[in-house]
Structure formats: structure tokens, C-alpha cells
Amino acid sequence: MIWRGVSDDALTELEHAEKAAPLLIRNHPMAQQAVRTLLDLERYGYRERIRRLSARMHIL
């Protein structure tokens, strides 16, 4: 979804996945890259949701 420019939907899916399997999502390289990409897309004003998720994944 990130690649189609739908970052809100991508963030929602990452949050749902994290609720289902927190350790798997927080440590998965593709999930981490997705969060980094979302951070890059939002670099001028990190929204609170992406900031919390990236903090839990130790990216920010």
C-alpha cells in the first residue's frame, strides 16, 4: 500500500499486524523498512501514530 501512495492504509495494516503479533512485526525487516518509508513520507510533520509505532520498533 505504501508503494501505491496510500500511507494511511499501510499504517493501519501495520498497526493491526502489530496487535496480532507484536514481536514478529517489530523485528521483521520488511515491516521495519515499511515504517522507515512512512517516516520518510511524513518527514516534515510526523504524525503521532507513526511516531509511536517507530518508537516501539526502535527506529526513531
All heavy atoms as a GROMACS GRO file, in nm:
protein
  496
    1MET      N    1   0.081  -0.119   0.000
    1MET     CA    2   0.000   0.000   0.000
    1MET      C    3   0.086   0.126   0.000
    1MET      O    4   0.045   0.225  -0.055
    1MET     CB    5  -0.093   0.000   0.119
    1MET     CG    6  -0.193  -0.111   0.115
    1MET     SD    7  -0.336  -0.070   0.213
    1MET     CE    8  -0.415  -0.226   0.204
    2ILE      N    9   0.201   0.115   0.062
    2ILE     CA   10   0.289   0.230   0.065
    2ILE      C   11   0.329   0.268  -0.078
    2ILE      O   12   0.333   0.384  -0.113
    2ILE     CB   13   0.417   0.200   0.146
    2ILE    CG1   14   0.382   0.175   0.292
    2ILE    CG2   15   0.517   0.313   0.135
    2ILE    CD1   16   0.496   0.124   0.374
    3TRP      N   17   0.355   0.166  -0.157
    3TRP     CA   18   0.405   0.189  -0.293
    3TRP      C   19   0.297   0.249  -0.382
    3TRP      O   20   0.328   0.308  -0.484
    3TRP     CB   21   0.459   0.059  -0.352
    3TRP     CG   22   0.534  -0.021  -0.250
    3TRP    CD1   23   0.511  -0.152  -0.219
    3TRP    CD2   24   0.640   0.020  -0.163
    3TRP    NE1   25   0.596  -0.193  -0.119
    3TRP    CE2   26   0.675  -0.088  -0.083
    3TRP    CE3   27   0.707   0.140  -0.145
    3TRP    CZ2   28   0.776  -0.082   0.013
    3TRP    CZ3   29   0.807   0.146  -0.048
    3TRP    CH2   30   0.841   0.036   0.028
    4ARG      N   31   0.171   0.234  -0.344
    4ARG     CA   32   0.062   0.294  -0.421
    4ARG      C   33   0.028   0.433  -0.369
    4ARG      O   34  -0.063   0.497  -0.419
    4ARG     CB   35  -0.062   0.206  -0.415
    4ARG     CG   36  -0.045   0.074  -0.488
    4ARG     CD   37  -0.173  -0.002  -0.491
    4ARG     NE   38  -0.213  -0.033  -0.354
    4ARG     CZ   39  -0.334  -0.072  -0.320
    4ARG    NH1   40  -0.428  -0.085  -0.409
    4ARG    NH2   41  -0.363  -0.099  -0.195
    5GLY      N   42   0.096   0.478  -0.267
    5GLY     CA   43   0.072   0.612  -0.214
    5GLY      C   44  -0.040   0.619  -0.112
    5GLY      O   45  -0.093   0.726  -0.085
    6VAL      N   46  -0.076   0.507  -0.054
    6VAL     CA   47  -0.184   0.503   0.044
    6VAL      C   48  -0.122   0.477   0.182
    6VAL      O   49  -0.133   0.369   0.238
    6VAL     CB   50  -0.288   0.392   0.010
    6VAL    CG1   51  -0.408   0.402   0.101
    6VAL    CG2   52  -0.330   0.401  -0.135
    7SER      N   53  -0.054   0.577   0.234
    7SER     CA   54   0.021   0.559   0.358
    7SER      C   55  -0.069   0.540   0.479
    7SER      O   56  -0.032   0.469   0.572
    7SER     CB   57   0.117   0.676   0.380
    7SER     OG   58   0.048   0.798   0.382
    8ASP      N   59  -0.187   0.601   0.481
    8ASP     CA   60  -0.278   0.582   0.594
    8ASP      C   61  -0.323   0.437   0.605
    8ASP      O   62  -0.325   0.380   0.714
    8ASP     CB   63  -0.402   0.672   0.582
    8ASP     CG   64  -0.370   0.818   0.610
    8ASP    OD1   65  -0.273   0.844   0.684
    8ASP    OD2   66  -0.441   0.905   0.559
    9ASP      N   67  -0.355   0.375   0.493
    9ASP     CA   68  -0.395   0.234   0.493
    9ASP      C   69  -0.278   0.145   0.532
    9ASP      O   70  -0.296   0.047   0.605
    9ASP     CB   71  -0.449   0.192   0.357
    9ASP     CG   72  -0.583   0.257   0.324
    9ASP    OD1   73  -0.648   0.310   0.417
    9ASP    OD2   74  -0.622   0.254   0.207
   10ALA      N   75  -0.159   0.177   0.485
   10ALA     CA   76  -0.041   0.098   0.519
   10ALA      C   77  -0.014   0.105   0.669
   10ALA      O   78   0.016   0.003   0.732
   10ALA     CB   79   0.080   0.148   0.441
   11LEU      N   80  -0.025   0.222   0.726
   11LEU     CA   81  -0.003   0.238   0.869
   11LEU      C   82  -0.107   0.162   0.948
   11LEU      O   83  -0.075   0.094   1.046
   11LEU     CB   84  -0.005   0.386   0.908
   11LEU     CG   85   0.014   0.418   1.055
   11LEU    CD1   86   0.143   0.358   1.109
   11LEU    CD2   87   0.012   0.568   1.076
   12THR      N   88  -0.231   0.167   0.905
   12THR     CA   89  -0.338   0.093   0.973
   12THR      C   90  -0.310  -0.057   0.969
   12THR      O   91  -0.324  -0.127   1.070
   12THR     CB   92  -0.474   0.123   0.908
   12THR    OG1   93  -0.500   0.263   0.920
   12THR    CG2   94  -0.586   0.045   0.973
   13GLU      N   95  -0.266  -0.108   0.855
   13GLU     CA   96  -0.234  -0.251   0.842
   13GLU      C   97  -0.116  -0.289   0.931
   13GLU      O   98  -0.117  -0.396   0.994
   13GLU     CB   99  -0.204  -0.287   0.697
   13GLU     CG  100  -0.326  -0.282   0.608
   13GLU     CD  101  -0.433  -0.381   0.651
   13GLU    OE1  102  -0.399  -0.495   0.691
   13GLU    OE2  103  -0.551  -0.344   0.645
   14LEU      N  104  -0.016  -0.205   0.939
   14LEU     CA  105   0.097  -0.233   1.028
   14LEU      C  106   0.054  -0.236   1.174
   14LEU      O  107   0.099  -0.320   1.252
   14LEU     CB  108   0.208  -0.130   1.008
   14LEU     CG  109   0.294  -0.148   0.885
   14LEU    CD1  110   0.377  -0.022   0.858
   14LEU    CD2  111   0.385  -0.269   0.900
   15GLU      N  112  -0.034  -0.145   1.211
   15GLU     CA  113  -0.084  -0.143   1.350
   15GLU      C  114  -0.166  -0.266   1.380
   15GLU      O  115  -0.153  -0.325   1.489
   15GLU     CB  116  -0.165  -0.016   1.374
   15GLU     CG  117  -0.081   0.109   1.378
   15GLU     CD  118  -0.162   0.237   1.387
   15GLU    OE1  119  -0.277   0.240   1.338
   15GLU    OE2  120  -0.109   0.335   1.441
   16HIS      N  121  -0.249  -0.311   1.286
   16HIS     CA  122  -0.328  -0.433   1.307
   16HIS      C  123  -0.236  -0.554   1.318
   16HIS      O  124  -0.257  -0.641   1.403
   16HIS     CB  125  -0.426  -0.454   1.191
   16HIS     CG  126  -0.544  -0.363   1.196
   16HIS    ND1  127  -0.642  -0.371   1.292
   16HIS    CD2  128  -0.579  -0.260   1.115
   16HIS    CE1  129  -0.732  -0.277   1.271
   16HIS    NE2  130  -0.696  -0.208   1.164
   17ALA      N  131  -0.135  -0.560   1.234
   17ALA     CA  132  -0.040  -0.671   1.238
   17ALA      C  133   0.036  -0.671   1.370
   17ALA      O  134   0.062  -0.777   1.428
   17ALA     CB  135   0.056  -0.663   1.121
   18GLU      N  136   0.070  -0.553   1.418
   18GLU     CA  137   0.143  -0.544   1.545
   18GLU      C  138   0.057  -0.593   1.661
   18GLU      O  139   0.106  -0.657   1.752
   18GLU     CB  140   0.190  -0.401   1.571
   18GLU     CG  141   0.276  -0.392   1.695
   18GLU     CD  142   0.304  -0.251   1.739
   18GLU    OE1  143   0.226  -0.160   1.703
   18GLU    OE2  144   0.402  -0.232   1.810
   19LYS      N  145  -0.072  -0.565   1.657
   19LYS     CA  146  -0.162  -0.614   1.762
   19LYS      C  147  -0.169  -0.766   1.761
   19LYS      O  148  -0.175  -0.830   1.865
   19LYS     CB  149  -0.302  -0.556   1.746
   19LYS     CG  150  -0.312  -0.413   1.789
   19LYS     CD  151  -0.455  -0.362   1.776
   19LYS     CE  152  -0.462  -0.215   1.812
   19LYS     NZ  153  -0.596  -0.162   1.797
   20ALA      N  154  -0.167  -0.826   1.640
   20ALA     CA  155  -0.178  -0.971   1.627
   20ALA      C  156  -0.048  -1.042   1.666
   20ALA      O  157  -0.051  -1.148   1.729
   20ALA     CB  158  -0.217  -1.008   1.484
   21ALA      N  159   0.065  -0.985   1.627
   21ALA     CA  160   0.195  -1.049   1.653
   21ALA      C  161   0.301  -0.942   1.675
   21ALA      O  162   0.382  -0.913   1.586
   21ALA     CB  163   0.233  -1.138   1.535
   22PRO      N  164   0.302  -0.882   1.793
   22PRO     CA  165   0.390  -0.767   1.818
   22PRO      C  166   0.539  -0.795   1.795
   22PRO      O  167   0.606  -0.716   1.730
   22PRO     CB  168   0.363  -0.730   1.962
   22PRO     CG  169   0.257  -0.818   2.013
   22PRO     CD  170   0.222  -0.916   1.908
   23LEU      N  171   0.590  -0.905   1.848
   23LEU     CA  172   0.733  -0.931   1.835
   23LEU      C  173   0.772  -0.960   1.690
   23LEU      O  174   0.878  -0.917   1.645
   23LEU     CB  175   0.774  -1.049   1.924
   23LEU     CG  176   0.767  -1.020   2.074
   23LEU    CD1  177   0.800  -1.146   2.154
   23LEU    CD2  178   0.861  -0.907   2.111
   24LEU      N  179   0.688  -1.030   1.619
   24LEU     CA  180   0.717  -1.060   1.479
   24LEU      C  181   0.724  -0.933   1.396
   24LEU      O  182   0.819  -0.912   1.320
   24LEU     CB  183   0.611  -1.154   1.422
   24LEU     CG  184   0.628  -1.191   1.275
   24LEU    CD1  185   0.754  -1.272   1.255
   24LEU    CD2  186   0.507  -1.266   1.225
   25ILE      N  187   0.626  -0.846   1.412
   25ILE     CA  188   0.623  -0.722   1.333
   25ILE      C  189   0.735  -0.628   1.374
   25ILE      O  190   0.801  -0.569   1.289
   25ILE     CB  191   0.485  -0.654   1.347
   25ILE    CG1  192   0.377  -0.741   1.284
   25ILE    CG2  193   0.486  -0.515   1.287
   25ILE    CD1  194   0.401  -0.771   1.138
   26ARG      N  195   0.761  -0.615   1.502
   26ARG     CA  196   0.864  -0.520   1.546
   26ARG      C  197   1.004  -0.561   1.501
   26ARG      O  198   1.091  -0.475   1.487
   26ARG     CB  199   0.861  -0.507   1.698
   26ARG     CG  200   0.737  -0.437   1.747
   26ARG     CD  201   0.731  -0.431   1.896
   26ARG     NE  202   0.600  -0.384   1.939
   26ARG     CZ  203   0.554  -0.398   2.061
   26ARG    NH1  204   0.627  -0.456   2.154
   26ARG    NH2  205   0.433  -0.353   2.092
   27ASN      N  206   1.026  -0.690   1.480
   27ASN     CA  207   1.159  -0.738   1.442
   27ASN      C  208   1.171  -0.779   1.296
   27ASN      O  209   1.279  -0.818   1.253
   27ASN     CB  210   1.198  -0.857   1.531
   27ASN     CG  211   1.210  -0.815   1.676
   27ASN    OD1  212   1.273  -0.716   1.706
   27ASN    ND2  213   1.148  -0.888   1.764
   28HIS      N  214   1.064  -0.769   1.220
   28HIS     CA  215   1.068  -0.812   1.080
   28HIS      C  216   1.128  -0.702   0.993
   28HIS      O  217   1.085  -0.587   0.996
   28HIS     CB  218   0.927  -0.844   1.032
   28HIS     CG  219   0.926  -0.925   0.907
   28HIS    ND1  220   0.950  -0.870   0.784
   28HIS    CD2  221   0.907  -1.057   0.888
   28HIS    CE1  222   0.944  -0.965   0.693
   28HIS    NE2  223   0.919  -1.080   0.755
   29PRO      N  224   1.229  -0.737   0.912
   29PRO     CA  225   1.297  -0.636   0.829
   29PRO      C  226   1.204  -0.562   0.732
   29PRO      O  227   1.219  -0.442   0.712
   29PRO     CB  228   1.403  -0.716   0.753
   29PRO     CG  229   1.422  -0.840   0.832
   29PRO     CD  230   1.293  -0.868   0.901
   30MET      N  231   1.109  -0.634   0.673
   30MET     CA  232   1.018  -0.566   0.579
   30MET      C  233   0.925  -0.470   0.651
   30MET      O  234   0.896  -0.362   0.599
   30MET     CB  235   0.938  -0.669   0.500
   30MET     CG  236   1.024  -0.743   0.398
   30MET     SD  237   0.932  -0.865   0.305
   30MET     CE  238   0.831  -0.759   0.204
   31ALA      N  239   0.880  -0.506   0.769
   31ALA     CA  240   0.795  -0.415   0.847
   31ALA      C  241   0.874  -0.292   0.889
   31ALA      O  242   0.825  -0.179   0.884
   31ALA     CB  243   0.737  -0.487   0.969
   32GLN      N  244   0.999  -0.314   0.930
   32GLN     CA  245   1.083  -0.201   0.968
   32GLN      C  246   1.107  -0.107   0.850
   32GLN      O  247   1.104   0.015   0.866
   32GLN     CB  248   1.215  -0.251   1.026
   32GLN     CG  249   1.198  -0.322   1.159
   32GLN     CD  250   1.327  -0.382   1.209
   32GLN    OE1  251   1.426  -0.393   1.138
   32GLN    NE2  252   1.325  -0.423   1.335
   33GLN      N  253   1.131  -0.165   0.734
   33GLN     CA  254   1.152  -0.081   0.615
   33GLN      C  255   1.024  -0.005   0.579
   33GLN      O  256   1.030   0.111   0.538
   33GLN     CB  257   1.197  -0.166   0.496
   33GLN     CG  258   1.227  -0.083   0.373
   33GLN     CD  259   1.334   0.023   0.399
   33GLN    OE1  260   1.436  -0.007   0.460
   33GLN    NE2  261   1.311   0.144   0.354
   34ALA      N  262   0.911  -0.069   0.596
   34ALA     CA  263   0.784   0.000   0.569
   34ALA      C  264   0.767   0.119   0.662
   34ALA      O  265   0.724   0.227   0.618
   34ALA     CB  266   0.667  -0.098   0.584
   35VAL      N  267   0.802   0.102   0.789
   35VAL     CA  268   0.791   0.214   0.884
   35VAL      C  269   0.890   0.324   0.848
   35VAL      O  270   0.857   0.442   0.852
   35VAL     CB  271   0.812   0.164   1.029
   35VAL    CG1  272   0.823   0.281   1.126
   35VAL    CG2  273   0.697   0.074   1.069
   36ARG      N  274   1.011   0.286   0.808
   36ARG     CA  275   1.109   0.388   0.765
   36ARG      C  276   1.057   0.466   0.644
   36ARG      O  277   1.072   0.588   0.636
   36ARG     CB  278   1.242   0.322   0.730
   36ARG     CG  279   1.321   0.279   0.850
   36ARG     CD  280   1.459   0.227   0.809
   36ARG     NE  281   1.525   0.171   0.924
   36ARG     CZ  282   1.529   0.041   0.953
   36ARG    NH1  283   1.471  -0.046   0.873
   36ARG    NH2  284   1.591  -0.002   1.059
   37THR      N  285   0.995   0.395   0.552
   37THR     CA  286   0.939   0.461   0.433
   37THR      C  287   0.828   0.556   0.474
   37THR      O  288   0.821   0.669   0.424
   37THR     CB  289   0.886   0.357   0.334
   37THR    OG1  290   0.994   0.271   0.296
   37THR    CG2  291   0.827   0.423   0.211
   38LEU      N  292   0.742   0.513   0.566
   38LEU     CA  293   0.635   0.601   0.614
   38LEU      C  294   0.693   0.724   0.682
   38LEU      O  295   0.642   0.835   0.666
   38LEU     CB  296   0.542   0.526   0.709
   38LEU     CG  297   0.451   0.423   0.644
   38LEU    CD1  298   0.381   0.339   0.751
   38LEU    CD2  299   0.348   0.490   0.555
   39LEU      N  300   0.800   0.704   0.758
   39LEU     CA  301   0.865   0.819   0.822
   39LEU      C  302   0.921   0.915   0.718
   39LEU      O  303   0.912   1.036   0.733
   39LEU     CB  304   0.977   0.772   0.916
   39LEU     CG  305   0.932   0.711   1.047
   39LEU    CD1  306   1.049   0.645   1.117
   39LEU    CD2  307   0.869   0.816   1.136
   40ASP      N  308   0.980   0.861   0.614
   40ASP     CA  309   1.033   0.947   0.507
   40ASP      C  310   0.921   1.025   0.438
   40ASP      O  311   0.938   1.142   0.404
   40ASP     CB  312   1.108   0.864   0.403
   40ASP     CG  313   1.242   0.815   0.454
   40ASP    OD1  314   1.291   0.870   0.554
   40ASP    OD2  315   1.296   0.722   0.392
   41LEU      N  316   0.809   0.960   0.416
   41LEU     CA  317   0.696   1.027   0.352
   41LEU      C  318   0.638   1.137   0.441
   41LEU      O  319   0.582   1.233   0.392
   41LEU     CB  320   0.587   0.926   0.317
   41LEU     CG  321   0.622   0.825   0.208
   41LEU    CD1  322   0.512   0.721   0.198
   41LEU    CD2  323   0.646   0.894   0.076
   42GLU      N  324   0.651   1.121   0.570
   42GLU     CA  325   0.595   1.217   0.666
   42GLU      C  326   0.704   1.301   0.732
   42GLU      O  327   0.685   1.352   0.840
   42GLU     CB  328   0.517   1.141   0.774
   42GLU     CG  329   0.397   1.067   0.724
   42GLU     CD  330   0.283   1.159   0.690
   42GLU    OE1  331   0.274   1.269   0.748
   42GLU    OE2  332   0.205   1.122   0.603
   43ARG      N  333   0.818   1.314   0.667
   43ARG     CA  334   0.934   1.373   0.734
   43ARG      C  335   0.912   1.515   0.786
   43ARG      O  336   0.976   1.559   0.878
   43ARG     CB  337   1.056   1.368   0.645
   43ARG     CG  338   1.061   1.477   0.540
   43ARG     CD  339   1.186   1.467   0.463
   43ARG     NE  340   1.174   1.350   0.377
   43ARG     CZ  341   1.224   1.342   0.256
   43ARG    NH1  342   1.289   1.442   0.207
   43ARG    NH2  343   1.207   1.234   0.186
   44TYR      N  344   0.820   1.588   0.727
   44TYR     CA  345   0.803   1.727   0.768
   44TYR      C  346   0.705   1.744   0.883
   44TYR      O  347   0.695   1.851   0.940
   44TYR     CB  348   0.759   1.812   0.650
   44TYR     CG  349   0.867   1.822   0.547
   44TYR    CD1  350   0.853   1.761   0.424
   44TYR    CD2  351   0.986   1.888   0.576
   44TYR    CE1  352   0.954   1.768   0.329
   44TYR    CE2  353   1.087   1.895   0.483
   44TYR     CZ  354   1.071   1.836   0.359
   44TYR     OH  355   1.171   1.842   0.268
   45GLY      N  356   0.635   1.642   0.917
   45GLY     CA  357   0.542   1.651   1.029
   45GLY      C  358   0.499   1.512   1.070
   45GLY      O  359   0.395   1.465   1.028
   46TYR      N  360   0.583   1.443   1.146
   46TYR     CA  361   0.550   1.307   1.186
   46TYR      C  362   0.419   1.307   1.264
   46TYR      O  363   0.403   1.378   1.360
   46TYR     CB  364   0.659   1.249   1.275
   46TYR     CG  365   0.791   1.232   1.207
   46TYR    CD1  366   0.906   1.282   1.264
   46TYR    CD2  367   0.801   1.165   1.087
   46TYR    CE1  368   1.028   1.267   1.202
   46TYR    CE2  369   0.922   1.149   1.025
   46TYR     CZ  370   1.036   1.200   1.082
   46TYR     OH  371   1.155   1.184   1.021
   47ARG      N  372   0.330   1.228   1.215
   47ARG     CA  373   0.204   1.213   1.287
   47ARG      C  374   0.227   1.126   1.409
   47ARG      O  375   0.318   1.044   1.412
   47ARG     CB  376   0.098   1.152   1.197
   47ARG     CG  377   0.053   1.249   1.091
   47ARG     CD  378  -0.051   1.190   1.005
   47ARG     NE  379   0.013   1.082   0.929
   47ARG     CZ  380  -0.053   0.985   0.870
   47ARG    NH1  381  -0.182   0.981   0.877
   47ARG    NH2  382   0.010   0.891   0.804
   48GLU      N  383   0.146   1.144   1.508
   48GLU     CA  384   0.164   1.075   1.636
   48GLU      C  385   0.160   0.923   1.620
   48GLU      O  386   0.238   0.852   1.682
   48GLU     CB  387   0.057   1.122   1.735
   48GLU     CG  388   0.080   1.074   1.876
   48GLU     CD  389   0.213   1.121   1.936
   48GLU    OE1  390   0.259   1.230   1.901
   48GLU    OE2  391   0.270   1.047   2.016
   49ARG      N  392   0.074   0.871   1.535
   49ARG     CA  393   0.063   0.726   1.518
   49ARG      C  394   0.193   0.666   1.466
   49ARG      O  395   0.240   0.565   1.517
   49ARG     CB  396  -0.051   0.691   1.422
   49ARG     CG  397  -0.188   0.714   1.480
   49ARG     CD  398  -0.298   0.696   1.378
   49ARG     NE  399  -0.295   0.567   1.312
   49ARG     CZ  400  -0.350   0.545   1.193
   49ARG    NH1  401  -0.409   0.642   1.128
   49ARG    NH2  402  -0.344   0.426   1.139
   50ILE      N  403   0.251   0.727   1.365
   50ILE     CA  404   0.374   0.672   1.308
   50ILE      C  405   0.491   0.692   1.404
   50ILE      O  406   0.580   0.608   1.413
   50ILE     CB  407   0.404   0.730   1.169
   50ILE    CG1  408   0.518   0.654   1.100
   50ILE    CG2  409   0.436   0.877   1.173
   50ILE    CD1  410   0.489   0.512   1.071
   51ARG      N  411   0.490   0.798   1.482
   51ARG     CA  412   0.594   0.819   1.582
   51ARG      C  413   0.590   0.712   1.690
   51ARG      O  414   0.693   0.660   1.730
   51ARG     CB  415   0.582   0.957   1.644
   51ARG     CG  416   0.618   1.068   1.547
   51ARG     CD  417   0.584   1.202   1.598
   51ARG     NE  418   0.678   1.243   1.701
   51ARG     CZ  419   0.674   1.359   1.760
   51ARG    NH1  420   0.582   1.446   1.727
   51ARG    NH2  421   0.760   1.391   1.852
   52ARG      N  422   0.469   0.678   1.737
   52ARG     CA  423   0.456   0.575   1.840
   52ARG      C  424   0.501   0.439   1.787
   52ARG      O  425   0.573   0.366   1.856
   52ARG     CB  426   0.313   0.567   1.891
   52ARG     CG  427   0.275   0.682   1.984
   52ARG     CD  428   0.145   0.654   2.056
   52ARG     NE  429   0.038   0.616   1.966
   52ARG     CZ  430  -0.062   0.695   1.927
   52ARG    NH1  431  -0.068   0.818   1.973
   52ARG    NH2  432  -0.155   0.653   1.846
   53LEU      N  433   0.458   0.404   1.665
   53LEU     CA  434   0.495   0.276   1.607
   53LEU      C  435   0.645   0.267   1.586
   53LEU      O  436   0.708   0.168   1.621
   53LEU     CB  437   0.422   0.253   1.474
   53LEU     CG  438   0.452   0.122   1.401
   53LEU    CD1  439   0.414   0.002   1.487
   53LEU    CD2  440   0.378   0.118   1.269
   54SER      N  441   0.706   0.371   1.533
   54SER     CA  442   0.850   0.368   1.509
   54SER      C  443   0.928   0.364   1.640
   54SER      O  444   1.034   0.300   1.648
   54SER     CB  445   0.894   0.487   1.424
   54SER     OG  446   0.867   0.607   1.489
   55ALA      N  447   0.878   0.426   1.745
   55ALA     CA  448   0.943   0.420   1.875
   55ALA      C  449   0.938   0.278   1.931
   55ALA      O  450   1.037   0.228   1.986
   55ALA     CB  451   0.879   0.517   1.972
   56ARG      N  452   0.823   0.210   1.914
   56ARG     CA  453   0.813   0.072   1.961
   56ARG      C  454   0.905  -0.021   1.884
   56ARG      O  455   0.953  -0.121   1.937
   56ARG     CB  456   0.669   0.023   1.950
   56ARG     CG  457   0.574   0.088   2.051
   56ARG     CD  458   0.442   0.018   2.057
   56ARG     NE  459   0.370   0.015   1.929
   56ARG     CZ  460   0.282   0.105   1.889
   56ARG    NH1  461   0.254   0.210   1.964
   56ARG    NH2  462   0.220   0.093   1.773
   57MET      N  463   0.932   0.013   1.758
   57MET     CA  464   1.020  -0.068   1.674
   57MET      C  465   1.167  -0.023   1.685
   57MET      O  466   1.252  -0.076   1.617
   57MET     CB  467   0.973  -0.063   1.529
   57MET     CG  468   0.839  -0.126   1.509
   57MET     SD  469   0.776  -0.109   1.342
   57MET     CE  470   0.870  -0.239   1.261
   58HIS      N  471   1.194   0.075   1.770
   58HIS     CA  472   1.328   0.129   1.794
   58HIS      C  473   1.390   0.184   1.666
   58HIS      O  474   1.508   0.168   1.640
   58HIS     CB  475   1.420   0.023   1.856
   58HIS     CG  476   1.366  -0.035   1.982
   58HIS    ND1  477   1.362   0.035   2.099
   58HIS    CD2  478   1.308  -0.155   2.007
   58HIS    CE1  479   1.306  -0.038   2.192
   58HIS    NE2  480   1.273  -0.155   2.139
   59ILE      N  481   1.307   0.251   1.586
   59ILE     CA  482   1.355   0.312   1.462
   59ILE      C  483   1.376   0.462   1.480
   59ILE      O  484   1.469   0.520   1.429
   59ILE     CB  485   1.256   0.286   1.346
   59ILE    CG1  486   1.256   0.136   1.316
   59ILE    CG2  487   1.291   0.368   1.224
   59ILE    CD1  488   1.152   0.096   1.214
   60LEU      N  489   1.292   0.525   1.556
   60LEU     CA  490   1.300   0.670   1.574
   60LEU      C  491   1.376   0.702   1.700
   60LEU      O  492   1.366   0.638   1.799
   60LEU     CB  493   1.160   0.730   1.581
   60LEU     CG  494   1.149   0.880   1.587
   60LEU    CD1  495   1.202   0.941   1.458
   60LEU    CD2  496   1.007   0.922   1.609
   0.00000   0.00000   0.00000
